[in-house]
Amino acid sequence: TSILSRLVEAARAWVEVGRGSVRAVSVESLEELTTSPSTRVWLSSSGMANFDQLLMYRKHELSQVIGVDIKDVGVITCNQTGYENARGDSHEVAHGLSRCISGCRATLGEGFSVVDANTSALVGPRIKVLTTCSCGNTTPDHYTCTPYTCLNGGRCIPTPTGTRCICPHGTWGSRCKVLVRHFEGGGTEQVFEGGVHGASRVGGWAWVAPIPPCADVHLSLEVLTRSPAATLLYSGPDHGAATPDTEDSSVRELLLLELRQGRPSLLLDMGGGPVTLTLNASSSLADNTWHRIDLIWRDELVEMIVDLCTGGGLDESPTPPASPAHTTPPDAHTCRGATRLPRAARVFNTGGPLQVGGLAHSLPAHYMNEGPSILRPPHLQGCLRNLRVNGQQLVDLGGGVLSRASYPGCPAADCLSNGLYCGLHARCRGSPGSLRCECQAGWGGPGCATPTTPTTFLLNSYVKLALSFTPLGYTTSISLRFRTWRRRGELVVVTSQHGRDRWAVEVVGGRVCVALRLHPRPPTSLCLTRATLTDGRWHSLAAARYGSAVLLSADDGDGDLYNASLVLEGRQLLQVDKQEGVHVGGTPEFLDVSVFKIESDFFDGCMDDLRISGRSVPLPPATNSSAWGQASVYKGVESGCGAPSACVNVSCRTPLTCVDTWRSYHCGCGEGRVVSTSNSQATCEDEDECVWRPCLNGGTCFNTQPSYVCACPAGFRGQHCHLPDVGETSLKLPLGILVTIVVWCTFLLLLICAFLLHQHHRRSALRRGASHEKEDTVSCKEQVSPCSRTPNLLELQLLKPPRANGQPAWTKNPNIADVDVLQVEVATLCNSAETHQQQKCSTPSTASQHQREGHQNLRPKDSGTERRSSSGCANNPPAGDDLRNYAYEGDGSSPGSLSSCKSSRRGAEKGSKRNHKMER
């Protein structure tokens, strides 16, 4: 087989997307450009973005397989005059038909390249190398869906204005990027690689796109680690690159950013000689807290800034400060350092990847021996996030990067991994130990589940706010949501007393800008010059100042939606006037007592969810006050963000209809419908969105009119099945939290057992006390009458049957003549209580006397009869007559009635007279 065939087959063996995806595109002879015979081979691999990095990593293995020395992979020389001479190339560059390779733009040229191989010839398209890549945003606009449009498993959906991505959980932005990555650290071992014995790093690392060859470069990142020594960034030659003994020994560019004893240290060589920069006076960054590091080189000067000189992490909770404000700026010597570069150093151009978290190979021998003394830094054990190149482009750290012993995400700083669920409309913020959920723009309330209410600004409208807290003098942040079609107007203005210092967010010429004036320095401004945000849609803004340094971002803050100016010079403090210094929608300028005009009036627009220094402030008329401020004056504002229909008196060509887009319109088919030209007649038909597979994680798509619905499998939820279902997710809690939960559960169980035991002993004591009371003699004076507590009692009395005409009743039946009658009568509580007390409190002598009287009463004497009658009616008056009459022989009245008392008295008197007669 030929060398080219062996090269393609070897590359296919390392590509995971399929054997047929690697193809040889073109072969060019470089004999005219080099002294030794050389050939350039162009390979392509569809669906693999880091194909060049994979070949570079396995360069020595590839050389052994094909039997030819491979000099470079992915390194080309830019044509400095090709772009000016080729006028037709501007179309390819503008429409993304070219690609940036090793800092140069390459595209398909005209004609073919032919390489004579004696017995055969290789023919392929000609690859044209243009000038250097742009130093701005090098990512082309995606007007159609390609394999590289959406990253990390996102699904691309075409829209009338371009494309949009449906992103999985844990990704960020319009292209589904992963912004944080965890590195496991590691050590060094002796390996045999490329025919050379040497030390190789086996710890964690990841490769990303190279640093563009620009005169002005700005790199920024955030790191979280406990390790005082670690490699953060590296770009330069590895142990297989050219050495001083070769013809390309002049290529010596190198960048190494590491932590030494917790302090950041930089080694930079741009071809004119190495320079070092270390911030030894700064505090250690190995404290398990997020810290930001910025690297800037321009005009032969390299500068390094830590945490933007705030003196702490930038992701701290926005709690009120202990002191009213910073009275002195932080010491610049502890957070900022700068050094001069050699005059020959202009552009940093290694052509190799930017290695993150560690080195895949050891440093070149000539740097270890001939260059400065370099310690071999260990690999990073921790996390790294928000890596930006040239201050704008966020680097994807997801699954598409070439890596080892590292993976996307950071469990130590993830709220869900630590048992804190932020919900659908909140994001996780903070460092380990101080994690919190922060509501996304436009959401608030408990659990961030309540949408905020926007405010419409009319002509000559403004709002003046009075803050109940004092913002820090060194840093002030402003965030909000807005929508407008207007190209000019002030959004928020914060000033000091008398307006000497000013910090404003405004719209100028259709671009969002921030303006900063710190007296006596002249005002400075920073704009998003390439982003159009005055399109009638909702956009979120975030502006922050750290001294005189300014950061501005919109929406996802990637690419053209981010800009920064880190110039820390002059005055750094701005003391905000809490009562008169905050205006929204414009600043009133009074011309007379009642006549005023609004400077830079923001009208025909809406604002929502305004936050100053991370605290929500009210926007009237929906909300006039909050915990952090109140609206002291407002004029010309309305609640909500409605607008009259723009489709009134608008007609569109059939089959299109007018689509209202908030104070504007366009003619179209509407959401979920597209124009179809079937049957030679244009009609609006439903679009089957399920063709684009919008449901993630195995969800099933059902096309509806005019949209679609996803049926999610177990463990996932959301419109596109992109969110994990917390109920189905097994949370891995840390050991400390598990131990705390077990201890608290044990304590609660013991507390419940002690309470039940106490209640059991108390009931037992009460029962024993009640039995003792029954055995004791209680004084009658200490008794309390239960008249007021028990209303109705049934009193049982043994009564003699009433006598009829002085004779015992029922004499006809001799068996029951002498039987007493048991009568149940309703008596008052007092009488029964008195009777009970008399029986209980009587002495033995009194009791015997009563017994004797009882025996005497059984005899038919006048005294006993009169005593019994008086005691039964005078002391215990019975109830009145009722309908329950008992049919006795005699009077026929109830013994307990008044008539029975009277008849019994008369009967007693008659009986007494008869007794007297008998005695006579």
ABEGO torsion letter per residue (X at the ends): XBAAAAAAAAAAAABAAEAAABBBABBBBAAAABABBBBBBBBBBBGBAAAAAAAAAAAAAAAAAAGBBBABBGBBBBBAAAAAABAAAAAAAAAGABBBBGGBBBBBBBEBBBBBAGABBBBBBBBBBBBBBBABBABBBBABBBAAABBGGBBBBBBAAEBBBBBBBGBBEAAGBBABBBBAEEBBBBBBBGGBBBBBBABBBBBBBBBBBBABBBBBBBBBBABABBBABBBEBBAABBBAABAAAABABBBBBBBBGGBBBBBBBAGAEBBBBBBAABBBABAGBBBBBBBBBBGGBBBBBBGGGAGBBAABBBBBBABABBABBBBAAAABBBBBBBAABABBBAGBBBBBGEBABBBBAAAAAABBBBBBBBBBBEBBBGBBBGGABBBBABAABBBBGBBBEBAAABAAAAGBBAEAABBBBEBBGABBBBBBBGBBEBGGABBBBBBBBBBGBBBBBBBABBBBAABBBBBBBBBBABABEBABBBBBBGGABBBBBBBBGGBBBBBBBBOABBBBBBBBAABBABAGBBBBBBBBBBEABBBBBBEAGBEAABBBBBBBBEBABBBBBAAAABBBGEBBBBABAABBBBBGBBBGBBBBGBBBGGBBBBBOAABABBAAEBBABBBGBBBEABBBBAABGBBBBOABBBBBAGGBBBBBAEBGBBBBABGGBBBBBBBBAAAAGABBGGBBBBBBOABBBBBBBBGBBEAAGABBBAAABBBBBBAAAAAAAAAAAAAAAAAAAAAAAAAAAAAAAAAAAAAAAAABBBBAAABBBAAAABABBBBBBBBBBBBBGGBBBGAABAAAAABBBBBBBBBBAAAAAAAAAAAAABBAAAAAAAAAAAAAAABBBAAAAAAAAAAAAAABBBBBBBABBBBBBEAGBBAABAAAAAAAAAAAAAAAAAAAAAAX
